[in-house]
Amino acid sequence: MKKIFTLLALLTLLSSGVYAQNTDSLKVRYDYFSQYLSPEKLYLHIDRNIFTPGETIWFKGYLENKSYQSVMPTSNYVYVELLRDTIVSRVLLKKSAEGFAGQMVLPDDIAPGEYILRAYTNWNKNLPAEYMFYSKIQVVDSEGISVKDATKKIPDLKIDFYPESGRYFAGTMTTMAFKTNYKSLNGCIRNSKGDRVADFCTEHDGMGRFMFLPEEGERYYAEISSDAKNDSKYALPEPSGEGGMINIRYKDEEIIIHSFLLKETASLILHNGSEIYYCAPVGTGSNVVRVAEKGLAKGINHALLMSPEGKILAERLFFIHENDNVAIDLKFDKDQYKTRERVVVNATLKDSAGQPVAGEFSVSVLDGNFSDFLQEEGIDSYMLISSELKGKVNNPGFYFNRRIPLKERKSGVDLLMMVQGWRYYDMEDLYSQQPQVKYGKEFNQSVSGYVNSSGKRKSESLSLTLFSPDIGYYYKGSFPGTNFYIDSLDFQDGTRFFIQPEGKSRRKEFIVNTDNDHTAPLIEYGKLYQKTMVSPDQNSAKNEIPVIYNDYIRIRKLNEVVLTESAYYKPKHNPSPYGQPLERRSVKERNDLKKYDYKDAMDYIVENNPGFFICGTENAFERIIYSRRSVSVVHKAKTTTINNSEPILYIDGLKMEHTSELKGLSVRDIETLAVLRGVDGALYGSVWGVIMITTRRGDTEKQVEKSNGIKISPLGWQKPTRFYSPVYDTEELYNNPKPDYRTTLYWNPSIKTDKNGVATFEFYTSDYDNPFVIRIEGIFSGTDFSNCNTVRVLKNQ
């Protein structure tokens, strides 16, 4: 049986005779890690980063193993969470033909403010939560965006210094990088006598570098001459008396790696997170290695000096730029468009040689008002830089912006490599022991937990039964009474499971504890965003919402007032799959239902709705609800056939095959019940009635019930939903008086090209005479990731 913890079994190789004989080999350990334990990198394409309560966040996940040598498949499930002080909302995405496509509806009563949208796999939980994908989003109302004005108080200057490879020596020419919280800064380096030995200034995004020749016994400090709030002196790190140095220069498409070892011997190692492609001994003094840049894999590479004992003496990151990015050419059927007009877009993908590229991409089209509220970075910058460095990288899209000269981008990213630390590989730990993993890759779903007797003692040998009427699943097996783990499951969100343990003594009461839905730890993501660069001359803070939201919020509030004053409203736990308001008299909420908790749900519905009745089928154990409208009964021998249709049944937004799915459901299980009759059911295409139920969801992570069985509803995968985009292809639809103030005009998580690298998509413009913005993200053959492609097309005025 296939288990999600299959990878954990691989670690037993470390203690086997086959693997133990190679434990002294770093390369063997590295290759093993790269092939079997490579971290996964997950990126989420989000349609935008600003929303109002009740709107939907649309997203598409792209998942890859970090190592191109990995022999393991990627996980089949991705968790997406909306965070503030706690988890506000959570969904599970299952890999489908469209990849990891999903959405999250913001609650109508969500408070305005900043939130974090986080995504990860179970495998990602083996790394700290800071290393998972996260992106800041803003929820706003009519009051606008709450932003602290940076001009009210100029922040204190912060500056850190980084010797190029972690160390520097007296008497040796040294490159020193620095990073500050000010975008623009300049000053000089002085020795203890006050002599000026070097000048420096920021080169890119608060980062810069300078060279100087330190003298034996001297101490050095930086003196800032910019108009910034600062102390008079900032001390540089002291020179080292041991270890080594690495200096990297770029010349004529070569990387020149100059290493210097103070004493003894070491190994110079070059690797890229997938393989060690250079490893050679070096002696005391200077050593030079030249590597052709063209032959290296794109992304972050790592050069280090390692002692025979496995201690890192010096290390330096360097970045290899992509030279053959896929070009995305968009052509439109018109130069300009009117409101509510059809837009046809042809996207052509070609490599650097002009050859067509096959692939798949996701696309979002936004109203032009949202040009300042696009996702903060693209798939290329995240996969190749942000996901592999410690801390938050400021403005990562700069390094992949083709409008900026490549030379300038290379210089900027090289500074970044000197001031940010390597993320995935702790080479010293890898040298001494193979990293351990706690969480496996999820290839299927599972239910797990443990069973104890009510006296807190370990239970006896038990027979455990797990069944789910929702998916027709039944399992019975024995286990020793400590833990149970049942896998190879496949279930949507809202699926109910019943767990029934039985001991040797049936009189004993047992406690069943389920441990599903363990989330990743919460961290203070807000602190990571506080390190953004600031400018002393910044004179205002952006605090206005897009103009389009003014009308959107006004109409939304007007609708809410009308609904409040009418007989229709939106229940807190709306059972309608369309989320539309419901007539109050047709809805029963928890307070109305609790006094009938002892009743069977089917009986309660029929008793309170005289237009329904229950009839058994040929299967004596199955009952079905029918409508009394237009009933005709046919008697044949001993069989009674009812010639009419039963009402439509929705449970937790999912349409059921028959009302017999209510079997086993009690009123106690229901949070909200709505029964629609007559014309109210027309939206659902039924004249026989519609029954809609939202079930109660308990805390399945720590659910404990002192009984011989419990019912749980663990987090299941989200049912795919299509983005709704209106069509105005007839005069009647075009003249529809209902306003169209869409914020996201079009969203498609999966568009595939043909063999010529061409794909076509279309949408209709809204009622706003604004530009629109197209954003494309994707992974293509011939290269790993696309760069973000944004196009604006003006409409006719």
C-alpha positions in Angstrom: 0.0 0.0 0.0 1.3 3.4 -1.0 1.9 5.7 2.0 2.7 9.4 2.2 5.6 8.6 4.4 7.3 6.4 1.8 10.3 8.8 1.8 10.9 8.3 5.5 11.7 4.7 4.8 14.5 5.7 2.6 16.4 7.1 5.6 16.9 3.6 6.9 19.5 3.2 4.2 21.8 5.4 6.3 22.2 2.6 8.8 22.5 -0.2 6.3 25.7 -1.7 5.3 25.4 -0.5 1.7 25.2 3.1 2.7 27.3 3.1 5.9 30.5 2.4 4.1 30.1 5.8 2.2 29.2 8.0 5.2 32.6 9.7 5.1 31.9 10.9 1.6 30.3 14.3 1.3 29.5 13.8 -2.3 27.6 10.5 -1.6 25.6 12.2 1.1 25.0 15.2 -1.1 23.8 13.1 -4.1 21.5 11.1 -1.8 20.0 14.3 -0.4 19.6 15.8 -3.9 18.0 12.6 -5.3 15.7 11.6 -2.5 15.3 14.5 0.0 15.4 17.6 -2.2 13.2 20.4 -0.9 10.1 21.3 -3.0 9.7 24.9 -4.3 6.1 26.2 -4.5 5.0 29.4 -6.1 1.5 30.8 -6.1 0.3 33.0 -9.0 -2.4 35.3 -7.4 -4.7 37.4 -9.6 -3.9 40.5 -7.5 -3.0 41.6 -4.0 -5.9 43.9 -2.9 -9.5 42.8 -2.2 -12.7 43.9 -0.5 -14.7 41.6 1.9 -16.7 39.0 0.0 -14.4 38.9 -3.0 -12.6 35.8 -4.3 -8.9 35.3 -4.4 -7.9 33.2 -7.4 -4.6 31.4 -7.5 -2.6 28.7 -9.3 0.3 26.8 -7.6 3.5 25.8 -9.4 5.5 23.0 -7.7 8.9 21.7 -8.5 11.7 19.8 -6.7 14.7 22.1 -6.0 17.1 19.5 -7.5 17.0 18.6 -11.1 18.6 15.3 -10.0 15.6 14.4 -7.8 14.1 11.0 -8.6 11.0 11.6 -6.5 7.7 13.0 -7.8 6.4 16.2 -6.3 3.6 16.1 -3.8 -0.1 15.8 -4.9 -1.5 18.3 -2.4 -0.9 21.9 -1.6 -2.3 23.8 1.5 -3.2 27.5 1.0 -3.9 29.6 4.1 -5.0 33.2 4.8 -3.3 34.4 7.9 -3.4 37.4 10.3 -3.0 36.7 14.0 -4.3 33.2 13.3 -5.6 31.2 10.4 -8.6 33.0 8.9 -9.2 30.5 6.0 -7.7 27.3 4.7 -8.1 25.2 1.6 -6.5 22.1 0.2 -5.6 21.9 -3.5 -5.3 18.5 -5.2 -3.2 18.2 -8.3 -5.4 18.0 -11.4 -5.1 18.4 -15.2 -4.9 22.1 -14.5 -2.2 21.7 -11.8 -2.9 23.3 -8.4 -5.8 25.6 -9.2 -8.1 27.0 -6.6 -9.7 30.0 -5.0 -10.6 31.4 -1.6 -13.7 33.5 -0.8 -13.1 36.2 1.7 -15.7 36.4 4.5 -18.2 39.2 4.3 -17.3 40.3 7.8 -13.5 40.1 7.4 -11.8 43.1 9.0 -9.8 45.5 6.7 -6.1 45.3 7.0 -3.0 43.4 5.9 -3.1 39.6 5.6 -0.6 36.9 4.5 -1.5 34.3 1.9 0.7 31.3 2.6 1.1 28.1 0.6 3.0 24.9 1.3 3.1 21.2 1.0 3.5 18.7 3.8 7.1 18.1 2.6 7.7 21.9 3.0 7.1 21.6 6.7 10.5 20.0 7.1 12.0 23.5 6.7 11.2 26.6 8.9 7.9 28.3 8.1 9.8 31.4 6.9 11.0 29.4 3.9 7.4 28.6 2.6 5.7 30.7 0.0 4.0 33.8 1.4 2.6 37.0 -0.1 1.1 40.0 1.5 -2.5 41.0 0.5 -4.6 43.9 1.5 -8.3 43.9 2.4 -9.9 47.3 2.2 -13.2 49.0 2.7 -14.5 52.5 1.8 -12.0 54.0 4.3 -9.1 53.1 2.0 -5.8 51.5 2.8 -4.3 52.0 6.2 -0.7 52.9 5.7 1.7 54.5 8.1 3.2 57.7 6.7 6.9 57.2 6.4 7.5 60.9 6.5 6.3 61.4 10.0 9.4 59.9 11.4 12.7 59.3 9.6 13.9 55.9 10.7 17.2 55.4 12.3 19.9 54.3 10.0 20.8 50.6 10.0 23.8 49.3 8.2 25.5 45.9 8.2 28.9 44.9 6.7 29.6 41.6 5.0 33.2 40.5 4.1 32.8 38.9 0.7 33.1 35.3 1.8 32.5 35.7 5.6 36.1 36.5 6.5 39.0 38.9 5.6 42.6 39.1 6.6 45.0 41.9 7.4 47.5 42.5 4.5 45.1 41.1 1.9 43.0 43.2 -0.5 39.4 42.8 0.7 36.0 43.3 -0.9 33.4 44.4 1.7 29.7 44.5 0.9 27.1 46.3 3.0 23.4 46.6 3.3 21.3 49.4 4.7 17.7 50.3 5.2 18.2 53.5 3.1 18.0 53.3 -0.7 20.6 56.0 -1.2 23.6 56.4 1.1 27.3 57.4 0.9 30.2 57.8 3.2 33.8 56.8 3.8 35.9 54.2 5.7 38.4 55.5 8.2 41.0 53.7 10.4 41.6 54.3 14.1 43.7 57.3 13.4 40.9 58.9 11.4 42.7 58.5 8.1 40.3 58.1 5.1 41.1 54.7 3.4 38.1 54.1 1.1 34.8 55.7 -0.1 31.5 53.9 -0.6 28.0 54.5 -1.8 24.9 52.4 -2.4 24.8 50.8 -5.8 21.4 49.1 -5.8 18.5 48.9 -3.4 20.5 49.9 -0.3 23.4 47.6 -1.1 26.9 48.4 -2.1 30.6 47.4 -1.9 34.0 48.8 -1.5 37.6 47.5 -1.6 40.4 48.3 0.9 43.7 46.9 2.1 43.4 46.3 5.9 46.6 46.7 8.0 47.7 44.5 10.9 46.5 45.7 14.2 44.2 48.4 12.8 40.4 48.8 13.4 38.1 50.4 10.8 34.8 52.2 10.9 32.3 53.8 8.5 31.4 57.4 8.6 28.1 58.4 6.9 27.9 61.6 5.0 24.4 61.3 3.7 21.5 63.3 5.2 20.2 60.4 7.3 19.6 60.0 11.0 22.6 58.1 12.2 25.3 57.6 14.7 28.7 59.0 13.9 30.6 55.7 13.6 29.8 52.2 12.5 32.4 49.6 13.2 33.5 47.1 10.6 33.9 43.4 11.5 37.4 42.6 12.8 39.9 40.7 10.5 40.1 37.0 11.1 43.2 35.0 12.1 42.1 31.7 10.6 40.2 30.2 7.7 40.1 31.3 4.1 38.7 33.8 1.7 36.9 33.6 -1.7 36.8 36.3 -4.3 34.7 36.0 -7.4 35.0 38.1 -10.6 33.3 37.8 -14.0 35.3 38.3 -17.2 34.6 37.3 -20.8 31.8 34.8 -19.9 34.1 33.2 -17.3 33.8 33.1 -13.6 37.2 33.5 -11.9 37.2 32.1 -8.4 40.2 33.2 -6.4 40.5 31.4 -3.1 43.0 32.2 -0.3 43.8 29.8 2.5 45.7 31.2 5.5 47.2 27.8 6.6 46.8 24.1 6.2 44.7 22.5 3.4 41.1 22.5 2.3 38.7 21.5 -0.5 37.2 24.0 -2.9 33.7 22.9 -3.6 31.2 24.3 -6.2 27.6 23.2 -6.2 24.2 24.4 -7.3 21.7 22.7 -5.0 21.5 19.7 -7.4 25.0 18.5 -7.7 28.6 19.1 -6.7 30.2 19.9 -10.1 33.7 20.8 -8.8 35.6 19.5 -5.8 39.4 19.7 -5.6 42.0 20.2 -2.8 43.7 23.6 -2.4 46.8 24.4 -0.4 48.0 27.4 1.7 48.0 30.7 -0.1 46.3 31.8 -3.3 44.5 29.5 -5.8 42.6 30.4 -8.9 39.9 28.4 -10.7 38.2 29.5 -14.0 34.7 28.1 -14.8 32.9 28.7 -18.0 29.6 30.5 -17.2 27.8 29.0 -20.2 28.0 25.4 -18.9 26.5 26.2 -15.5 22.8 25.7 -14.5 20.9 29.0 -14.0 20.2 30.2 -10.5 22.2 30.3 -7.3 25.5 28.6 -7.1 27.7 28.1 -4.0 31.5 28.2 -3.7 33.0 27.1 -0.4 36.3 26.1 1.3 35.9 23.1 3.6 38.5 21.7 5.9 39.2 18.0 6.2 37.1 17.9 9.3 34.0 19.3 7.5 34.3 22.9 8.8 33.4 25.7 6.4 36.3 28.2 6.2 34.8 30.5 3.6 31.7 30.6 1.4 30.4 32.8 -1.4 27.2 32.7 -3.5 27.1 33.6 -7.1 24.2 33.8 -9.6 24.0 32.5 -13.1 21.5 34.4 -15.3 19.1 32.7 -17.7 20.3 33.4 -21.3 17.5 31.6 -23.1 14.3 32.8 -21.4 11.1 32.1 -23.2 9.7 35.2 -25.0 6.0 35.8 -24.7 4.5 37.7 -27.6 0.9 38.9 -27.2 -1.2 40.0 -30.2 -4.7 41.4 -30.0 -7.5 41.4 -32.6 -7.8 45.2 -32.2 -5.7 48.1 -31.1 -8.4 49.6 -28.8 -11.6 48.3 -27.2 -14.9 49.7 -26.0 -16.8 48.8 -22.9 -18.3 45.3 -22.9 -16.4 44.4 -26.0 -14.8 41.0 -26.8 -11.0 40.8 -26.6 -9.2 38.0 -28.4 -5.5 37.5 -27.4 -3.0 35.2 -29.2 0.0 34.3 -27.0 3.1 33.0 -28.9 6.0 31.4 -26.9 9.4 31.3 -28.5 12.9 30.6 -27.2 16.0 32.7 -27.8 16.5 31.1 -31.2 12.9 32.0 -32.3 11.7 28.4 -32.1 8.2 27.7 -30.8 8.0 26.5 -27.2 5.2 24.2 -25.9 4.0 24.8 -22.4 1.3 25.8 -20.0 0.6 29.1 -18.3 -1.9 30.9 -16.1 -3.2 34.3 -17.0 -4.9 37.1 -15.0 -6.4 40.2 -16.6 -7.1 43.2 -14.3 -8.7 46.5 -14.6 -6.0 49.1 -15.2 -6.7 50.7 -11.8 -4.9 47.8 -10.3 -1.5 48.3 -12.1 -0.1 49.3 -8.7 -1.6 46.3 -6.9 -0.1 43.4 -8.9 1.5 40.5 -7.1 4.9 41.6 -5.7 7.0 39.2 -7.7 6.9 36.7 -10.5 7.5 33.0 -10.8 11.1 33.5 -12.2 12.3 35.7 -9.3 10.7 33.6 -6.7 11.8 30.2 -7.9 15.4 31.3 -8.7 16.1 33.8 -5.9 13.5 34.4 -3.2 12.8 30.8 -2.4 16.5 30.1 -1.9 17.7 33.0 0.2 17.3 33.7 3.9 15.0 36.7 4.8 12.8 38.8 2.6 14.3 39.9 -0.7 13.3 43.4 -1.6 12.1 44.0 -5.2 13.2 40.7 -6.6 11.6 41.3 -10.0 14.3 43.9 -10.7 16.8 41.1 -11.5 14.5 39.7 -14.3 13.2 42.9 -15.8 14.4 42.8 -19.4 13.9 46.5 -19.7 16.9 47.0 -17.4 20.3 46.3 -19.0 21.7 42.9 -18.2 24.9 44.3 -16.9 23.1 46.4 -14.3 21.0 43.4 -13.2 24.0 41.2 -12.9 25.8 43.7 -10.7 22.7 44.1 -8.5 22.2 40.3 -8.0 25.9 39.8 -7.2 25.5 42.3 -4.4 22.4 40.4 -3.2 24.5 37.1 -3.2 27.0 38.7 -0.8 24.5 40.0 1.8 21.9 37.2 1.8 22.6 33.7 3.2 22.2 30.3 1.5 18.9 28.6 2.5 18.6 24.9 1.8 22.0 23.3 2.4 23.9 23.3 5.7 27.0 21.7 4.2 28.6 21.2 7.7 25.6 19.1 8.8 25.5 17.3 5.5 29.2 16.4 5.9 28.6 14.9 9.3 25.2 13.3 9.0 22.3 13.0 6.6 19.4 15.4 7.4 16.4 13.9 9.0 12.8 14.5 7.8 9.7 14.4 9.9 7.0 15.1 7.3 6.6 13.0 4.1 5.4 13.8 0.7 1.6 13.5 0.4 0.7 11.3 -2.6 -2.8 10.5 -1.2 -4.9 11.5 1.8 -5.1 9.8 5.2 -6.8 9.7 8.5 -4.6 9.1 11.6 -4.6 9.4 15.4 -4.5 7.3 18.5 -7.0 5.6 20.8 -6.7 5.5 24.6 -9.0 4.2 27.2 -10.9 6.7 29.3 -8.5 6.0 32.2 -5.6 7.5 30.2 -3.9 4.1 29.9 -2.9 2.7 26.6 -5.8 0.8 25.1 -5.8 -2.9 24.5 -5.5 -4.4 21.0 -8.4 -2.9 19.1 -10.4 -3.4 16.0 -10.9 -0.1 14.3 -13.6 0.6 11.8 -13.5 3.7 9.6 -16.4 4.4 7.2 -17.7 7.3 5.2 -21.1 7.2 3.6 -20.2 10.2 1.6 -17.7 8.4 -0.6 -18.7 4.8 0.0 -15.6 3.9 2.0 -15.3 1.2 4.6 -12.2 -0.1 6.4 -11.8 -2.4 9.3 -8.5 -3.5 10.8 -6.6 -4.3 14.0 -3.8 -2.2 15.5 -1.9 -2.4 18.8 -3.8 0.4 20.5 -1.3 3.2 20.3 -1.6 4.9 16.9 -3.7 4.3 13.8 -2.9 5.4 10.2 -5.2 4.8 7.3 -4.2 6.0 3.9 -4.9 5.7 0.2 -8.0 7.9 0.7 -9.4 10.4 -1.8 -12.0 12.8 -0.5 -13.4 16.3 -1.1 -13.8 18.9 1.7 -16.8 18.3 3.8 -16.6 14.5 3.6 -17.7 12.9 6.9 -15.9 9.9 8.4 -17.1 7.8 11.3 -14.4 6.1 13.5 -15.5 3.2 15.8 -12.9 1.5 18.0 -13.8 -1.7 19.9 -11.8 -3.3 22.6 -11.8 -6.8 24.1 -14.1 -5.5 26.9 -17.0 -3.8 25.2 -18.0 -2.1 28.5 -14.9 0.1 28.4 -15.1 3.6 27.1 -12.5 4.9 24.7 -11.2 8.3 23.6 -10.4 8.7 19.9 -8.0 11.5 19.1 -7.5 12.5 15.5 -4.4 14.3 14.5 -5.2 15.3 10.9 -4.9 18.9 9.6 -1.7 19.8 11.4 -0.8 23.2 10.1 2.6 24.7 9.7 3.8 27.0 12.5 2.7 30.6 12.5 5.5 33.2 12.4 5.4 37.0 12.5 5.5 37.6 8.7 4.9 41.3 9.3 8.4 41.7 10.6 9.8 40.4 7.3 8.1 43.2 5.5 9.3 45.9 7.9 12.8 45.7 6.3 11.6 47.4 3.1 14.0 50.2 1.9 13.0 53.8 2.8 14.1 57.1 1.3 14.6 60.2 3.5 13.1 62.4 0.8 9.9 60.3 0.6 7.1 62.8 0.9 4.0 60.8 0.9 2.6 57.4 1.6 0.2 55.7 -0.8 -3.1 55.3 1.0 -5.8 55.4 -1.7 -7.7 52.4 -3.0 -8.2 51.9 -6.8 -10.9 54.2 -8.1 -12.9 51.2 -9.3 -13.5 50.1 -5.7 -15.4 53.3 -4.9 -18.3 52.3 -7.1 -17.9 48.6 -6.2 -18.1 49.3 -2.5 -20.9 51.8 -2.9 -23.1 49.4 -4.9 -22.2 46.5 -2.5 -23.3 48.6 0.5 -26.5 49.7 -1.3 -27.3 46.1 -2.0 -26.7 45.2 1.6 -29.1 47.9 2.7 -31.8 46.7 0.3 -31.4 43.1 1.4 -31.5 44.1 5.1 -34.8 45.9 4.6 -36.3 43.1 2.5 -37.3 39.5 3.4 -34.0 38.2 2.0 -30.6 38.0 3.7 -27.3 36.1 3.6 -27.0 33.6 6.5 -23.6 33.5 8.2 -23.1 30.0 7.0 -24.8 30.3 3.7 -25.8 26.8 2.3 -26.3 28.1 -1.2 -23.5 27.0 -3.6 -24.0 30.3 -5.4 -23.9 32.5 -2.2 -27.1 34.4 -3.1 -29.4 35.9 -0.5 -32.2 33.6 0.8 -35.7 34.3 2.0 -35.7 34.4 5.8 -38.7 32.1 6.2 -36.9 29.4 4.2 -33.8 29.3 6.4 -33.2 27.5 9.7 -29.9 28.3 11.5 -28.3 26.6 14.5 -30.3 28.5 17.1 -33.5 27.4 15.4 -32.3 23.8 15.0 -30.7 23.0 18.3 -33.9 22.1 20.1 -34.4 19.4 17.5 -30.9 17.9 17.6 -32.3 14.5 18.6 -34.2 14.2 15.4 -33.1 12.5 12.1 -32.5 15.2 9.5 -34.7 13.6 6.9 -37.6 13.3 9.3 -37.2 16.9 10.4 -37.2 18.3 6.9 -40.4 16.4 5.9 -42.2 17.3 9.2 -41.5 21.0 8.6 -42.2 21.0 4.9 -45.7 19.4 4.2 -44.9 19.5 0.5 -42.4 16.6 1.0 -42.9 13.0 1.9 -40.6 10.0 2.4 -40.9 6.8 0.5 -38.7 3.7 0.7 -37.1 2.1 -2.4 -36.7 -1.5 -3.4 -33.7 -1.4 -1.1 -35.3 -1.5 2.4 -32.4 0.5 3.9 -32.8 3.5 1.5 -35.3 6.3 1.9 -35.9 9.1 -0.5 -37.7 12.5 -0.2 -40.2 13.3 -2.9 -42.4 16.3 -3.7 -46.1 16.0 -3.5 -46.5 18.2 -6.6 -47.9 16.2 -9.7 -47.5 12.9 -7.9 -48.6 9.8 -9.8 -48.4 6.4 -8.2 -48.2 3.2 -10.2 -48.8 -0.1 -8.5 -47.4 -3.2 -10.1 -47.8 -6.4 -8.1 -46.1 -5.7 -4.8 -44.0 -2.8 -6.1 -45.0 0.9 -5.8 -43.4 3.3 -8.3 -43.6 7.1 -7.8 -43.5 8.9 -11.2 -42.1 12.3 -10.2 -38.8 13.9 -9.4 -37.2 14.3 -6.0 -35.9 17.7 -4.8 -32.3 18.7 -5.4 -30.0 18.3 -2.5 -26.8 20.3 -1.7 -24.6 19.5 1.2 -21.8 21.9 1.9 -22.1 23.3 -1.6 -21.9 19.9 -3.3 -24.8 18.6 -5.3 -25.8 15.1 -4.2 -27.1 12.3 -6.5 -30.2 11.6 -4.4 -31.8 12.8 -1.2 -31.0 9.4 0.2 -27.5 11.0 0.9 -29.2 12.4 4.1 -29.1 8.9 5.6 -27.1 9.0 8.9 -27.4 12.8 9.2 -29.1 14.2 12.3 -30.2 17.7 13.0 -27.3 18.0 15.4 -25.0 17.8 12.4 -26.6 20.8 10.6 -25.4 24.4 11.0 -27.8 25.9 8.4 -30.8 24.4 6.5 -32.6 26.1 3.7 -35.6 24.7 1.8 -36.6 26.4 -1.5 -40.0 25.8 -3.1 -41.7 26.9 -6.3 -40.1 29.8 -8.2 -37.3 30.1 -5.6 -35.9 26.9 -6.9 -35.8 28.1 -10.5 -32.2 29.2 -10.2 -31.3 25.5 -9.6 -33.5 24.2 -12.4 -36.0 22.4 -10.1 -39.7 22.8 -9.7 -39.7 20.0 -7.1 -37.8 22.0 -4.5 -34.3 22.5 -3.3 -32.7 21.4 0.0 -29.5 23.0 1.0 -27.4 22.2 4.1 -24.3 23.5 5.7 -22.9 20.9 8.1 -21.2 21.8 11.4 -17.4 21.5 11.3 -15.7 20.7 14.6 -12.0 21.1 15.5 -10.8 17.9 13.7 -7.2 18.5 14.8 -7.8 18.0 18.5 -11.3 16.5 18.5 -11.8 14.3 21.5 -15.1 12.6 22.3 -15.6 10.3 25.2 -17.5 7.7 23.4 -17.0 4.5 21.5 -16.8 6.4 18.2 -16.7 9.9 16.7 -17.6 11.6 13.5 -14.9 13.8 11.9 -14.7 15.9 8.8 -11.0 16.5 8.1 -9.8 19.0 5.5 -10.5 17.6 2.1 -9.5 18.9 -1.3 -11.3 21.8 -2.8 -13.8 21.1 -5.6 -12.5 23.0 -8.7 -14.5 26.1 -9.6 -14.5 28.0 -12.9 -13.9 31.7 -12.9 -17.1 33.5 -14.1 -16.5 35.9 -16.9 -19.6 37.5 -18.5 -20.3 37.3 -22.2 -21.9 40.2 -24.1 -22.4 38.5 -27.5 -26.1 39.5 -28.0 -27.8 42.9 -27.9 -29.9 41.8 -25.0 -26.8 40.9 -22.9 -24.9 44.0 -24.0 -27.8 46.3 -22.8 -28.3 44.5 -19.5 -28.7 47.3 -17.0 -26.8 45.5 -14.2 -23.4 47.3 -13.8 -20.2 45.4 -14.6 -17.5 46.7 -12.2 -15.3 43.6 -12.3 -11.9 44.0 -10.7 -10.4 40.8 -12.2 -11.7 40.7 -15.8 -10.4 37.3 -16.6 -8.7 34.4 -14.9 -7.6 31.1 -16.3 -5.2 28.8 -14.4 -4.3 26.6 -17.3 -3.8 27.6 -20.9 -1.9 25.2 -23.1 -0.1 26.1 -26.3 -0.3 24.1 -29.5 2.8 22.6 -31.2 3.5 26.0 -32.7 3.7 27.5 -29.3 0.5 29.5 -29.8 -2.5 29.7 -27.4 -5.6 31.8 -27.6 -7.8 33.2 -24.9 -10.6 35.8 -24.9 -12.7 37.9 -22.4 -15.0 40.9 -22.4 -14.2 44.3 -21.1 -16.2 45.8 -18.2 -18.1 49.1 -17.9 -15.0 51.0 -17.1 -13.2 52.8 -19.9 -9.8 51.9 -18.4 -6.7 50.1 -19.7 -6.4 46.5 -18.7 -3.3 44.7 -17.4 -2.4 41.1 -18.5 -0.1 39.0 -16.4 1.2 35.6 -17.5 3.1 33.0 -15.4 4.2 29.6 -16.4 6.6 26.7 -16.7 7.7 25.8 -20.2 9.7 23.1 -21.9 13.2 24.2 -22.9 13.5 26.4 -19.8 12.1 26.2 -16.3 10.1 29.4 -15.6 8.6 32.3 -17.6 9.2 35.8 -16.7 6.2 37.9 -15.8 4.6 39.6 -18.9 2.5 42.7 -18.4 0.6 44.4 -21.2 -1.7 47.4 -21.1 -4.2 48.1 -23.9 -6.1 51.4 -23.9 -9.8 51.5 -24.7 -11.5 54.1 -26.8 -12.3 57.3 -24.9 
